Amino acid sequence: MDKTTKKCIVWAIVCFVVAAGIQSLWPLYINSGADDPWVPNLLSTVVQPLLSLLQGAAMSIGGALVGAAVVVHWLTSRASVKKGPSIHHS
């Protein structure tokens, strides 16, 4: 696999792990510190929209990176098949 393809896959996995971490850990944090989890506090009111945006962006970027990895892998495999001995006529 090409170096660029590997980088795209690694960063896609990082994005997916960040999004999954936000999805699973933020509700635990909200419920652990409040007496009544249904009463919003200032921190959750401000941070929740930002974390939602970060989660959406991480999932979108992760998906785009997977797509880019597929395209880069396909293009590099095609380029290596087409590339043969170069013949220069002088």
C-alpha positions in Angstrom: 0.0 0.0 0.0 1.1 3.5 -0.8 2.4 5.8 2.0 -0.4 8.4 1.3 -3.1 5.7 1.4 -1.8 4.5 4.8 -1.8 8.1 6.1 -5.4 8.6 4.9 -6.5 5.3 6.6 -4.8 6.2 9.9 -6.3 9.7 10.1 -9.7 8.3 9.1 -9.5 5.9 12.1 -8.4 8.7 14.4 -11.4 10.8 13.2 -13.8 7.9 13.8 -12.4 7.2 17.3 -12.7 10.9 18.2 -16.4 10.9 17.0 -17.1 7.7 18.9 -15.4 9.0 22.0 -17.6 12.1 22.0 -20.7 10.0 21.4 -20.0 7.7 24.3 -18.2 9.8 26.9 -20.1 13.1 26.8 -23.4 11.7 28.1 -21.5 9.9 30.9 -19.9 13.2 31.9 -23.2 15.0 31.8 -25.0 12.4 34.0 -22.1 12.0 36.5 -21.9 15.6 37.7 -25.6 16.5 37.9 -28.1 15.8 40.6 -30.8 15.9 38.0 -29.5 15.0 34.5 -32.5 16.7 32.9 -31.6 20.1 34.2 -29.0 21.7 31.8 -26.1 23.6 33.3 -24.1 26.3 31.7 -21.2 24.0 30.7 -23.5 21.6 28.9 -25.4 24.4 27.2 -22.2 25.8 25.7 -20.2 22.7 25.1 -22.9 20.4 23.7 -23.3 22.3 20.4 -19.6 22.5 19.9 -19.1 18.8 20.6 -21.9 18.0 18.2 -20.2 20.1 15.5 -16.9 18.4 16.2 -18.5 15.0 16.1 -20.2 15.7 12.8 -17.0 17.1 11.3 -14.9 14.2 12.5 -17.3 11.7 10.9 -17.5 13.6 7.6 -13.7 14.0 7.4 -13.2 10.3 8.3 -15.5 9.2 5.5 -13.8 11.6 3.1 -10.4 10.2 4.0 -11.6 6.6 3.5 -12.8 7.6 0.0 -9.5 9.4 -0.7 -7.6 6.3 0.4 -9.6 4.2 -2.0 -9.0 6.6 -4.9 -5.3 7.0 -4.2 -4.8 3.3 -3.9 -6.6 2.7 -7.2 -4.7 5.5 -9.0 -1.3 4.3 -7.7 -2.1 0.7 -8.6 -3.1 1.8 -12.1 0.0 4.0 -12.5 2.3 1.1 -11.5 0.6 -1.2 -14.0 0.8 1.3 -16.8 4.4 2.2 -16.0 6.8 0.1 -17.9 10.3 0.5 -19.2 10.7 4.0 -20.5 12.1 4.1 -24.0 13.5 7.4 -25.2 14.3 7.9 -28.8 17.1 10.3 -29.5 
